[in-house]
Structure formats: C-alpha cells, structure tokens
C-alpha cells in the first residue's frame, strides 16, 4: 500500500459511533491489518475501540486482513463485530467472501459466512471516516468558487494567494482540478494550471472525476497528467478502464504512455488480468495487440489464464492460450 498524503497530516477523523481519532491512527490500523499485526491492532483498539472499524476510501481493517489471508486477525475482528456483511470492496463492489475465495482462503470464507448468518454478532455497519480538513474561510470559498465555475472570483483569489493552486488537499485530497475536470470546465482548468495546479499522482476516485468524461480526461492527459496515476492500492487508471471495458479511455492512456504491464495490489493483476477476470473480450484483444504480457501477475492465482479458468470465460481462455499464456 501507498500511504495517502492525507493520512500523513495528523488531522481529525470522524469514525463510527461519534468517535474521533487521527489520520495517522487510521493509517496505523490499516497498515497493521495489512501486515497481520494483531498486537498492534490491540494496542490501537485500546486507544480508541472504534478504530477496529475505521475506514479510509471505504476500506476498513477487515478488508486487508481478508485480502492478505490473516485468518487469526479476521476471526479477531469478526469476534468484535468489526465487519458489515453489506460491505463491498471499492470500486469493484465485491464481497469479502469473493475476495477470499479468489485467493483460495476457504477458512476465511467459512468464517465470514458464519458471521453473516448471525446478526447478533454485528456491531458496526455503514461508512465512516470523514477527514476534517483545516481550512480558513477564504480557502473554503476558493474550493466553492472553483466547484461553481466562478472564473472571476477564482482569478481574484489566486492573484492574492497563488499558493492555493498548489495545495493538493482540496476536494478530499484529489486536487483542485478534480471538479473542473469532471465537468470539463476548460477556462477554469487552464487558469488553475497557469498557477501550477496539477492532478496528484495518487488518487482515490480518478475514474469518477478526472476520467468520467473523455474530453476532460483528454485535456488532462494533454496537459501532463500522469498516465500511470494510481490509487493507494496501486490500481492504475488503466486497470480501472480495462476492468470496465472502456476502450476509448484505455486507448487514450496507452497513447500517452501508460505502462500496460503494471501489477496492482488489490488483485495482483495487470490491466489485462482485470479485463480477463471481468470477461471484457474486446479489451483483452486490444491490450494483447498493444503488447500486454499474457503471463504477468503478482501471484499464480492472478494470472490472466487463471482468471479465465476461475471465472469460466472459455472464449477468452482460448485466445490467451493461442497467444502463449501458461
């Protein structure tokens, strides 16, 4: 995992049941869950019990405990009710059972199933984790006028405070260009860029803001946005576009130099692997024509061929085998 910039800032966070803890505590418990460090989790839980269900970008500790196969830790968290059975892995919207089964963690699947059928064990539910950014009234106004496409007021504020354009914590740490890019408001984007604004290299919601519209995404690419921009779980924009079969945006990224063979942490797969997993035949064939490695992955269970077999995509499996997949 990559530690997000906002989780280095020691800001207050609103957790479940009205609890308040810090962004650094939040990072500590997510990292401990990823590493299977039960002792550290117990220490953090003693500091603030709600930390065992603390979320960042919708991901609570159990997300990482399941994904990394930490059975003892999964059972510990379930014993404390720190899992909402309705939770779905953002942005792929899969259950924790699916995540565990894909990796062959069948004891974890069984533990999750047993928990799900016993509502008396469920303590925590829903989303949490609102970060409380420290903004002056003028900074709050700046964010608001940029979102409202108020070019004149944005310009006047920047003339007094050009450094505002360089502050990447605006819009939930997605950068001040996020909302203008979503709406393709070119004039205000150009104004902000003239003061040095740019999209951060680590983003949570790229596909829903910077890459929601092709014209806005194209403008961002032409003006230096990193084609390998990724999430804190190393899911690149190309991974997202491949998984969803968005051909035009995948092509845009590759034409601007996106690395076609990067492996993410969420599925230990390349963009080709995610296209295969979700049955995106046209995308699979396109990525292969662009030189995608048909065998590359971060684990044996995550190769393109393994995904094709597991998900029953027989036509894609045949295409992969013909291309030399093993």
C-alpha contacts under 8 A as a table, 3 or more apart, distances in Angstrom:
res1	aa1	res2	aa2	distance
1	X	232	X	5.82
1	X	233	X	5.14
1	X	234	X	7.03
1	X	265	X	7.24
2	X	232	X	4.78
2	X	233	X	6.51
2	X	234	X	7.42
3	X	7	X	6.62
3	X	8	X	7.45
3	X	27	X	7.33
3	X	232	X	6.63
4	X	7	X	5.41
4	X	8	X	7.04
4	X	202	X	7.32
4	X	232	X	6.19
5	X	8	X	5.44
5	X	9	X	7.08
5	X	173	X	7.62
6	X	9	X	5.44
6	X	11	X	7.81
6	X	23	X	7.10
6	X	169	X	7.20
6	X	173	X	6.63
7	X	10	X	6.91
7	X	11	X	7.75
7	X	23	X	4.68
7	X	24	X	5.48
7	X	26	X	7.34
7	X	27	X	6.06
8	X	23	X	6.79
8	X	24	X	5.96
9	X	23	X	6.78
9	X	24	X	7.24
10	X	22	X	5.66
10	X	23	X	5.29
10	X	24	X	5.59
11	X	22	X	5.38
11	X	23	X	5.36
11	X	24	X	7.77
11	X	131	X	6.81
11	X	132	X	6.44
11	X	133	X	6.69
11	X	134	X	7.93
12	X	20	X	6.38
12	X	21	X	5.71
12	X	22	X	4.56
12	X	23	X	6.28
12	X	131	X	6.10
12	X	132	X	5.56
12	X	133	X	7.80
13	X	20	X	5.45
13	X	21	X	5.36
13	X	22	X	5.48
13	X	23	X	6.24
13	X	129	X	5.73
13	X	130	X	5.52
13	X	131	X	4.50
13	X	132	X	5.97
14	X	18	X	6.51
14	X	19	X	6.01
14	X	20	X	4.87
14	X	21	X	6.93
14	X	128	X	6.77
14	X	129	X	5.32
14	X	130	X	5.20
14	X	131	X	6.55
14	X	132	X	7.64
15	X	18	X	5.95
15	X	19	X	4.95
15	X	20	X	5.75
15	X	21	X	7.22
15	X	50	X	6.69
15	X	51	X	7.59
15	X	54	X	6.14
15	X	55	X	7.79
15	X	128	X	5.24
15	X	129	X	5.15
15	X	130	X	7.25
16	X	19	X	5.81
16	X	50	X	6.08
16	X	53	X	7.39
16	X	54	X	7.32
16	X	124	X	7.47
16	X	128	X	5.92
16	X	129	X	7.85
17	X	50	X	7.53
19	X	48	X	7.83
19	X	50	X	6.56
21	X	25	X	6.65
21	X	26	X	7.41
21	X	48	X	7.33
21	X	51	X	7.80
22	X	25	X	5.21
22	X	26	X	6.30
23	X	26	X	4.93
23	X	27	X	6.24
23	X	131	X	7.52
24	X	27	X	5.06
24	X	28	X	6.11
25	X	28	X	4.94
25	X	29	X	6.37
25	X	44	X	7.48
25	X	51	X	7.90
26	X	29	X	5.49
26	X	30	X	6.38
26	X	51	X	6.93
26	X	54	X	6.43
26	X	55	X	7.44
26	X	56	X	7.60
27	X	30	X	5.20
27	X	31	X	5.98
28	X	31	X	5.21
28	X	32	X	6.03
29	X	32	X	4.95
29	X	33	X	6.04
29	X	40	X	7.62
29	X	41	X	5.97
29	X	44	X	6.87
29	X	51	X	7.04
29	X	52	X	7.36
29	X	61	X	6.72
30	X	33	X	5.08
30	X	34	X	6.21
30	X	60	X	7.16
30	X	61	X	5.20
30	X	64	X	7.19
31	X	34	X	5.01
31	X	35	X	6.19
32	X	35	X	5.03
32	X	36	X	5.88
32	X	37	X	4.91
32	X	38	X	7.23
32	X	40	X	6.38
32	X	41	X	6.29
33	X	36	X	4.99
33	X	37	X	6.20
33	X	38	X	7.46
33	X	41	X	7.25
33	X	61	X	5.46
33	X	62	X	7.04
33	X	64	X	5.69
33	X	65	X	5.23
33	X	73	X	7.60
34	X	37	X	7.85
34	X	61	X	7.70
34	X	64	X	4.81
34	X	65	X	5.75
34	X	68	X	6.36
35	X	65	X	7.91
35	X	68	X	7.77
36	X	65	X	6.50
36	X	68	X	7.91
36	X	70	X	5.71
36	X	73	X	6.44
37	X	40	X	5.56
37	X	41	X	6.47
38	X	41	X	5.02
38	X	42	X	6.19
38	X	73	X	6.20
39	X	42	X	5.15
39	X	43	X	6.35
40	X	43	X	5.01
40	X	44	X	6.25
41	X	44	X	5.09
41	X	45	X	5.98
41	X	52	X	7.46
42	X	45	X	4.97
42	X	46	X	6.22
43	X	46	X	5.20
43	X	47	X	6.59
44	X	47	X	5.02
44	X	48	X	6.34
44	X	49	X	7.62
44	X	51	X	6.91
45	X	48	X	5.04
45	X	49	X	4.44
45	X	50	X	7.04
45	X	51	X	5.88
45	X	52	X	6.22
46	X	49	X	6.01
48	X	51	X	5.74
49	X	52	X	6.35
50	X	53	X	5.72
50	X	54	X	6.41
51	X	54	X	4.65
52	X	60	X	7.65
52	X	61	X	6.38
52	X	77	X	7.14
52	X	82	X	6.16
53	X	60	X	5.47
53	X	61	X	6.31
53	X	62	X	7.87
53	X	82	X	5.27
53	X	83	X	7.20
53	X	124	X	6.94
54	X	60	X	5.43
54	X	61	X	6.88
54	X	128	X	6.86
54	X	129	X	6.41
55	X	58	X	5.33
55	X	59	X	4.97
55	X	60	X	4.34
55	X	61	X	7.28
55	X	127	X	7.27
55	X	128	X	5.91
55	X	129	X	5.22
56	X	59	X	5.30
56	X	60	X	6.80
56	X	128	X	7.98
56	X	129	X	5.96
57	X	90	X	7.67
57	X	129	X	8.00
57	X	204	X	6.99
58	X	89	X	7.82
58	X	90	X	6.64
58	X	127	X	6.42
58	X	128	X	7.45
58	X	129	X	7.88
59	X	63	X	6.02
59	X	89	X	7.16
59	X	90	X	7.36
60	X	63	X	5.58
60	X	64	X	7.59
61	X	64	X	5.67
61	X	65	X	6.43
62	X	65	X	4.80
62	X	66	X	5.92
62	X	74	X	6.29
62	X	77	X	6.73
62	X	82	X	7.35
62	X	83	X	6.77
63	X	66	X	5.49
63	X	67	X	6.15
63	X	89	X	7.57
63	X	96	X	7.03
64	X	67	X	4.91
64	X	68	X	5.88
65	X	68	X	5.46
65	X	69	X	6.11
65	X	70	X	5.14
65	X	71	X	7.43
65	X	73	X	6.32
65	X	74	X	5.75
66	X	69	X	5.13
66	X	70	X	6.21
66	X	71	X	7.30
66	X	74	X	6.34
66	X	96	X	6.89
66	X	99	X	7.38
66	X	100	X	6.12
66	X	108	X	7.01
67	X	70	X	7.94
67	X	99	X	6.34
67	X	100	X	6.28
67	X	103	X	7.90
67	X	266	X	7.89
69	X	100	X	7.42
69	X	105	X	6.38
69	X	108	X	7.54
70	X	73	X	5.44
70	X	74	X	6.15
71	X	74	X	5.02
71	X	75	X	6.26
71	X	107	X	7.39
71	X	108	X	6.00
72	X	75	X	5.24
72	X	76	X	6.24
73	X	76	X	4.90
73	X	77	X	6.20
74	X	77	X	5.26
74	X	78	X	6.14
74	X	108	X	7.25
75	X	78	X	5.04
75	X	79	X	6.02
75	X	111	X	7.05
76	X	79	X	5.16
76	X	80	X	6.62
77	X	80	X	5.19
77	X	81	X	6.42
77	X	82	X	5.23
77	X	83	X	7.24
78	X	81	X	4.95
78	X	82	X	5.64
78	X	83	X	6.29
78	X	112	X	7.89
78	X	115	X	6.97
78	X	121	X	7.71
79	X	82	X	7.64
79	X	121	X	7.19
80	X	121	X	7.59
80	X	123	X	7.21
81	X	84	X	7.93
81	X	121	X	5.49
81	X	122	X	4.61
81	X	123	X	4.47
81	X	124	X	6.00
82	X	122	X	7.30
82	X	123	X	6.49
82	X	124	X	5.54
82	X	125	X	7.96
83	X	87	X	7.58
83	X	122	X	7.00
83	X	123	X	7.75
83	X	124	X	6.31
83	X	125	X	6.87
84	X	87	X	5.34
84	X	122	X	6.98
84	X	124	X	6.24
84	X	125	X	4.74
84	X	126	X	6.87
85	X	116	X	5.80
86	X	95	X	7.72
87	X	95	X	6.55
87	X	96	X	7.67
87	X	126	X	7.67
88	X	92	X	7.65
88	X	93	X	4.64
88	X	94	X	4.96
88	X	95	X	4.93
88	X	96	X	7.06
89	X	92	X	5.75
89	X	93	X	4.84
89	X	94	X	5.12
89	X	95	X	6.31
89	X	96	X	7.21
90	X	93	X	5.46
90	X	94	X	7.74
94	X	98	X	6.30
94	X	99	X	7.01
95	X	98	X	5.30
95	X	99	X	6.49
96	X	99	X	4.95
96	X	100	X	6.13
96	X	109	X	7.84
96	X	112	X	7.67
97	X	100	X	5.15
97	X	101	X	5.98
97	X	108	X	7.65
97	X	109	X	5.07
97	X	112	X	6.62
97	X	113	X	7.57
98	X	101	X	5.04
98	X	102	X	6.01
98	X	109	X	7.98
99	X	102	X	5.43
99	X	103	X	6.75
100	X	103	X	5.36
100	X	104	X	6.29
100	X	105	X	5.03
100	X	106	X	6.83
100	X	108	X	6.48
100	X	109	X	5.98
101	X	104	X	4.90
101	X	105	X	5.62
101	X	106	X	6.00
101	X	109	X	6.46
102	X	105	X	7.69
102	X	301	X	7.54
103	X	301	X	6.54
105	X	108	X	5.48
105	X	109	X	6.51
106	X	109	X	4.83
106	X	110	X	6.21
107	X	110	X	5.07
107	X	111	X	6.24
108	X	111	X	5.01
108	X	112	X	6.14
109	X	112	X	5.18
109	X	113	X	6.13
110	X	113	X	5.07
110	X	114	X	6.17
111	X	114	X	5.25
111	X	115	X	6.22
112	X	115	X	5.10
112	X	116	X	6.09
113	X	116	X	5.11
113	X	117	X	6.49
114	X	117	X	5.46
114	X	118	X	6.77
115	X	118	X	5.41
115	X	119	X	7.54
115	X	121	X	6.85
115	X	122	X	7.91
116	X	119	X	6.72
118	X	121	X	5.93
118	X	122	X	7.58
119	X	122	X	5.29
120	X	123	X	7.96
122	X	125	X	7.70
131	X	172	X	7.98
135	X	138	X	7.87
135	X	139	X	5.65
135	X	140	X	6.05
136	X	139	X	5.13
136	X	140	X	6.28
137	X	140	X	5.08
137	X	141	X	6.21
138	X	141	X	4.95
138	X	142	X	6.09
139	X	142	X	4.96
139	X	143	X	6.39
139	X	164	X	7.62
140	X	143	X	5.34
140	X	144	X	6.32
141	X	144	X	4.96
141	X	145	X	6.09
142	X	145	X	5.33
142	X	146	X	6.16
142	X	154	X	6.50
142	X	157	X	6.97
143	X	146	X	5.31
143	X	147	X	6.24
143	X	170	X	6.86
143	X	171	X	7.46
143	X	176	X	7.26
144	X	147	X	5.16
144	X	148	X	6.12
145	X	148	X	4.86
145	X	149	X	6.05
145	X	150	X	5.10
145	X	151	X	7.70
145	X	153	X	6.75
145	X	154	X	6.15
146	X	149	X	5.12
146	X	150	X	6.08
146	X	151	X	7.39
146	X	154	X	6.20
146	X	176	X	7.68
146	X	179	X	7.69
146	X	180	X	7.23
146	X	188	X	7.37
147	X	150	X	7.78
147	X	179	X	5.71
147	X	180	X	6.59
149	X	180	X	7.33
149	X	185	X	7.15
149	X	188	X	6.72
150	X	153	X	5.73
150	X	154	X	6.11
151	X	154	X	5.13
151	X	155	X	6.09
151	X	187	X	7.51
151	X	188	X	5.88
152	X	155	X	5.21
152	X	156	X	6.34
153	X	156	X	5.06
153	X	157	X	6.19
154	X	157	X	5.30
154	X	158	X	6.19
154	X	188	X	7.91
155	X	158	X	5.15
155	X	159	X	6.18
155	X	191	X	7.34
156	X	159	X	5.14
156	X	160	X	6.66
157	X	160	X	5.30
157	X	161	X	5.91
157	X	162	X	7.69
158	X	161	X	4.73
158	X	162	X	4.52
158	X	163	X	7.57
158	X	164	X	6.80
158	X	165	X	7.32
158	X	195	X	7.79
159	X	162	X	5.88
161	X	164	X	5.84
162	X	165	X	6.04
162	X	166	X	7.78
162	X	195	X	6.29
163	X	166	X	5.35
163	X	167	X	6.85
163	X	195	X	7.93
164	X	167	X	5.39
165	X	168	X	7.78
165	X	176	X	6.83
165	X	192	X	6.02
165	X	193	X	7.75
165	X	195	X	6.00
165	X	196	X	6.27
165	X	197	X	4.93
166	X	195	X	7.63
166	X	196	X	6.11
166	X	197	X	5.28
166	X	198	X	7.66
167	X	170	X	6.61
167	X	175	X	7.21
167	X	176	X	7.53
167	X	197	X	7.96
168	X	173	X	5.70
168	X	174	X	6.59
168	X	175	X	4.31
168	X	176	X	6.44
168	X	199	X	7.79
168	X	200	X	6.76
169	X	172	X	6.09
169	X	173	X	3.70
169	X	174	X	6.51
169	X	175	X	5.84
169	X	176	X	7.74
170	X	173	X	5.19
170	X	174	X	6.42
170	X	175	X	5.11
170	X	176	X	5.26
171	X	174	X	5.47
171	X	175	X	5.98
171	X	176	X	6.33
171	X	178	X	7.04
171	X	179	X	7.83
172	X	175	X	7.62
173	X	203	X	7.78
174	X	177	X	7.93
174	X	178	X	6.15
174	X	199	X	7.25
174	X	200	X	6.69
174	X	203	X	5.82
174	X	204	X	7.21
174	X	205	X	7.70
175	X	178	X	5.70
175	X	197	X	7.96
175	X	198	X	7.20
175	X	199	X	5.77
175	X	200	X	6.33
176	X	179	X	7.18
176	X	197	X	7.15
176	X	198	X	7.90
176	X	199	X	7.86
177	X	180	X	5.46
177	X	181	X	5.89
177	X	189	X	6.38
177	X	192	X	7.42
177	X	197	X	7.11
177	X	198	X	6.80
177	X	199	X	6.50
178	X	181	X	5.30
178	X	182	X	6.31
178	X	199	X	7.48
178	X	209	X	5.96
178	X	210	X	5.90
179	X	182	X	5.08
179	X	183	X	6.54
179	X	209	X	6.69
179	X	210	X	7.88
180	X	183	X	5.27
180	X	184	X	5.65
180	X	185	X	5.02
180	X	186	X	7.44
180	X	188	X	6.96
180	X	189	X	6.15
181	X	184	X	4.69
181	X	185	X	6.45
181	X	186	X	7.87
181	X	189	X	7.18
181	X	209	X	6.55
181	X	210	X	5.22
181	X	211	X	7.88
181	X	216	X	5.21
181	X	217	X	7.15
181	X	220	X	7.52
182	X	185	X	7.99
182	X	208	X	7.55
182	X	209	X	4.53
182	X	210	X	5.47
182	X	211	X	7.16
182	X	212	X	6.08
182	X	213	X	6.53
182	X	216	X	6.54
183	X	213	X	7.61
183	X	216	X	7.16
184	X	213	X	7.49
184	X	215	X	6.79
184	X	216	X	4.62
185	X	188	X	5.93
185	X	189	X	6.24
186	X	189	X	5.00
186	X	190	X	6.01
187	X	190	X	5.16
187	X	191	X	6.17
188	X	191	X	4.93
188	X	192	X	6.11
189	X	192	X	5.21
189	X	193	X	6.07
190	X	193	X	5.03
190	X	194	X	6.06
191	X	194	X	5.14
191	X	195	X	6.81
192	X	195	X	5.32
192	X	196	X	6.66
192	X	197	X	5.37
193	X	196	X	4.85
193	X	197	X	4.52
193	X	198	X	6.43
194	X	197	X	7.24
198	X	224	X	7.95
198	X	225	X	7.04
199	X	225	X	6.11
199	X	226	X	7.95
200	X	203	X	6.45
200	X	229	X	7.72
201	X	225	X	7.97
201	X	226	X	6.36
201	X	228	X	7.70
201	X	229	X	4.78
201	X	230	X	6.57
202	X	229	X	5.91
202	X	230	X	5.24
202	X	231	X	5.33
202	X	232	X	6.24
203	X	206	X	6.01
203	X	229	X	7.05
203	X	230	X	6.06
203	X	231	X	5.00
203	X	232	X	7.06
204	X	230	X	7.79
204	X	231	X	5.17
204	X	232	X	7.07
205	X	208	X	5.52
205	X	209	X	6.42
205	X	210	X	7.99
205	X	231	X	7.93
206	X	209	X	5.38
206	X	210	X	5.13
206	X	211	X	5.84
206	X	212	X	7.87
206	X	237	X	6.92
207	X	210	X	6.22
207	X	211	X	4.57
207	X	212	X	5.54
207	X	237	X	6.87
207	X	240	X	7.11
207	X	241	X	7.86
208	X	211	X	6.07
208	X	212	X	4.85
209	X	212	X	5.17
209	X	213	X	7.89
210	X	213	X	7.45
210	X	216	X	6.74
210	X	217	X	5.76
210	X	220	X	7.63
211	X	214	X	6.48
211	X	216	X	6.87
211	X	217	X	4.87
211	X	249	X	7.86
212	X	216	X	7.69
212	X	217	X	7.36
213	X	216	X	5.34
213	X	217	X	6.11
214	X	217	X	5.02
214	X	218	X	5.90
214	X	248	X	7.82
214	X	249	X	6.68
215	X	218	X	5.08
215	X	219	X	6.21
216	X	219	X	5.16
216	X	220	X	6.29
217	X	220	X	5.09
217	X	221	X	6.20
217	X	249	X	7.97
218	X	221	X	5.10
218	X	222	X	6.12
218	X	252	X	7.07
219	X	222	X	5.12
219	X	223	X	6.21
220	X	223	X	5.09
220	X	224	X	6.48
220	X	225	X	5.44
221	X	224	X	5.43
221	X	225	X	4.92
221	X	226	X	7.21
221	X	227	X	7.01
221	X	253	X	7.76
221	X	256	X	6.91
222	X	225	X	7.40
225	X	229	X	7.79
226	X	229	X	5.29
227	X	237	X	7.41
227	X	253	X	5.61
227	X	254	X	7.73
227	X	256	X	6.38
227	X	257	X	6.35
227	X	258	X	4.84
227	X	259	X	7.96
228	X	236	X	5.84
228	X	237	X	6.70
228	X	238	X	7.50
228	X	258	X	5.35
228	X	259	X	6.59
229	X	236	X	5.66
229	X	237	X	6.16
230	X	233	X	7.62
230	X	234	X	5.25
230	X	235	X	5.14
230	X	236	X	3.89
230	X	237	X	6.02
231	X	234	X	5.01
231	X	235	X	5.16
231	X	236	X	6.35
232	X	235	X	7.43
233	X	264	X	6.81
233	X	265	X	5.41
233	X	266	X	6.06
234	X	263	X	7.70
234	X	264	X	4.81
234	X	265	X	5.62
234	X	266	X	7.43
235	X	239	X	5.98
235	X	240	X	7.16
235	X	263	X	7.92
235	X	264	X	4.93
235	X	265	X	6.87
235	X	266	X	6.96
236	X	239	X	5.10
236	X	240	X	6.58
236	X	264	X	7.26
237	X	240	X	5.09
237	X	241	X	6.21
238	X	241	X	5.01
238	X	242	X	5.89
238	X	250	X	5.86
238	X	253	X	6.77
238	X	258	X	7.35
238	X	260	X	7.58
238	X	271	X	6.22
239	X	242	X	5.16
239	X	243	X	6.09
239	X	264	X	7.93
239	X	270	X	6.94
239	X	271	X	4.35
239	X	272	X	7.90
239	X	274	X	6.69
240	X	243	X	5.21
240	X	244	X	6.34
240	X	271	X	7.72
241	X	244	X	5.24
241	X	245	X	5.93
241	X	246	X	5.05
241	X	247	X	7.33
241	X	249	X	6.60
241	X	250	X	5.67
242	X	245	X	5.04
242	X	246	X	6.36
242	X	247	X	7.56
242	X	250	X	6.65
242	X	271	X	5.60
242	X	272	X	6.91
242	X	274	X	6.47
242	X	275	X	5.05
242	X	280	X	7.68
242	X	283	X	6.32
243	X	246	X	7.96
243	X	271	X	7.18
243	X	274	X	5.10
243	X	275	X	4.71
243	X	277	X	7.79
243	X	278	X	6.16
243	X	280	X	7.22
244	X	275	X	7.48
244	X	278	X	7.76
244	X	280	X	7.55
245	X	275	X	7.01
245	X	280	X	5.72
245	X	282	X	7.52
245	X	283	X	5.72
246	X	249	X	5.74
246	X	250	X	6.19
246	X	283	X	7.80
247	X	250	X	5.14
247	X	251	X	6.09
247	X	283	X	6.49
248	X	251	X	5.17
248	X	252	X	6.19
249	X	252	X	4.85
249	X	253	X	6.26
250	X	253	X	5.20
250	X	254	X	6.28
251	X	254	X	5.15
251	X	255	X	6.03
252	X	255	X	5.25
252	X	256	X	6.38
253	X	256	X	5.16
253	X	257	X	6.46
253	X	258	X	5.37
254	X	257	X	5.06
254	X	258	X	4.74
254	X	259	X	7.30
254	X	260	X	7.22
255	X	258	X	7.36
259	X	262	X	6.03
260	X	270	X	7.39
260	X	271	X	6.75
260	X	287	X	7.68
260	X	291	X	7.77
260	X	292	X	5.99
261	X	270	X	5.40
261	X	271	X	6.87
261	X	272	X	7.87
261	X	292	X	6.15
261	X	293	X	6.55
261	X	296	X	7.34
262	X	269	X	7.83
262	X	270	X	5.45
262	X	271	X	7.37
263	X	268	X	5.59
263	X	269	X	4.92
263	X	270	X	4.59
263	X	271	X	7.64
263	X	297	X	6.25
263	X	298	X	6.46
264	X	267	X	6.19
264	X	268	X	5.07
264	X	269	X	5.65
264	X	270	X	6.58
265	X	268	X	4.98
265	X	269	X	7.63
266	X	269	X	7.97
267	X	274	X	7.94
267	X	302	X	6.83
268	X	297	X	5.92
268	X	298	X	4.59
268	X	299	X	6.37
268	X	302	X	6.05
269	X	272	X	7.57
269	X	273	X	5.15
269	X	274	X	6.42
269	X	296	X	7.56
269	X	297	X	4.88
269	X	298	X	6.17
269	X	302	X	5.72
269	X	303	X	6.74
269	X	304	X	7.76
270	X	273	X	4.98
270	X	274	X	6.55
270	X	296	X	6.91
270	X	297	X	6.14
271	X	274	X	5.20
271	X	275	X	6.21
272	X	275	X	5.04
272	X	276	X	6.16
272	X	283	X	7.86
272	X	284	X	5.99
272	X	287	X	6.35
272	X	288	X	7.73
272	X	292	X	6.78
272	X	293	X	7.97
272	X	294	X	7.43
272	X	304	X	6.71
273	X	276	X	5.13
273	X	277	X	6.12
273	X	297	X	7.57
273	X	302	X	7.09
273	X	303	X	6.26
273	X	304	X	4.40
273	X	307	X	7.01
274	X	277	X	4.93
274	X	278	X	6.26
274	X	304	X	7.72
275	X	278	X	5.43
275	X	279	X	6.15
275	X	280	X	5.07
275	X	281	X	7.42
275	X	283	X	6.30
275	X	284	X	5.83
276	X	279	X	5.03
276	X	280	X	5.99
276	X	281	X	7.12
276	X	284	X	6.31
276	X	304	X	5.99
276	X	307	X	6.38
276	X	308	X	5.95
276	X	313	X	7.72
276	X	316	X	6.92
277	X	280	X	7.81
277	X	304	X	7.33
277	X	307	X	5.05
277	X	308	X	6.12
277	X	311	X	6.51
279	X	308	X	7.85
279	X	313	X	6.25
279	X	316	X	7.38
280	X	283	X	5.38
280	X	284	X	6.12
281	X	284	X	4.96
281	X	285	X	6.24
281	X	316	X	6.31
282	X	285	X	5.29
282	X	286	X	6.16
283	X	286	X	4.96
283	X	287	X	6.04
284	X	287	X	5.32
284	X	288	X	6.20
284	X	316	X	7.75
285	X	288	X	5.16
285	X	289	X	6.23
286	X	289	X	5.11
286	X	290	X	6.34
287	X	290	X	4.96
287	X	291	X	6.50
287	X	292	X	5.48
288	X	291	X	5.13
288	X	292	X	4.82
288	X	293	X	7.34
288	X	294	X	7.31
289	X	292	X	7.28
293	X	296	X	5.58
294	X	303	X	7.89
294	X	304	X	6.45
294	X	305	X	7.93
294	X	320	X	6.78
294	X	323	X	7.31
294	X	324	X	7.27
294	X	325	X	5.41
295	X	303	X	5.87
295	X	304	X	6.46
295	X	305	X	7.51
295	X	325	X	5.55
295	X	326	X	6.45
296	X	303	X	6.23
296	X	304	X	7.69
297	X	300	X	7.21
297	X	302	X	5.80
297	X	303	X	5.08
297	X	304	X	7.67
298	X	302	X	6.65
298	X	303	X	7.71
299	X	302	X	5.27
299	X	303	X	6.88
300	X	303	X	5.86
300	X	306	X	7.42
301	X	306	X	5.73
301	X	307	X	7.34
302	X	306	X	6.04
302	X	307	X	6.25
303	X	306	X	5.10
303	X	307	X	6.33
304	X	307	X	5.22
304	X	308	X	6.27
304	X	320	X	7.73
304	X	325	X	7.80
305	X	308	X	5.05
305	X	309	X	6.26
305	X	317	X	6.13
305	X	320	X	6.65
305	X	321	X	7.75
305	X	325	X	6.41
305	X	326	X	6.68
306	X	309	X	5.23
306	X	310	X	6.08
307	X	310	X	5.13
307	X	311	X	5.92
308	X	311	X	5.45
308	X	312	X	5.86
308	X	313	X	4.90
308	X	314	X	6.71
308	X	316	X	6.45
308	X	317	X	5.35
309	X	312	X	5.21
309	X	313	X	6.43
309	X	314	X	7.05
309	X	317	X	6.78
310	X	313	X	7.97
313	X	316	X	5.47
313	X	317	X	6.16
314	X	317	X	4.89
314	X	318	X	6.27
315	X	318	X	5.21
315	X	319	X	6.48
316	X	319	X	5.04
316	X	320	X	6.18
317	X	320	X	5.11
317	X	321	X	6.14
318	X	321	X	5.16
318	X	322	X	6.18
319	X	322	X	5.19
319	X	323	X	6.40
320	X	323	X	5.07
320	X	324	X	6.45
320	X	325	X	5.24
321	X	324	X	5.06
321	X	325	X	4.83
321	X	326	X	6.99
322	X	325	X	7.32
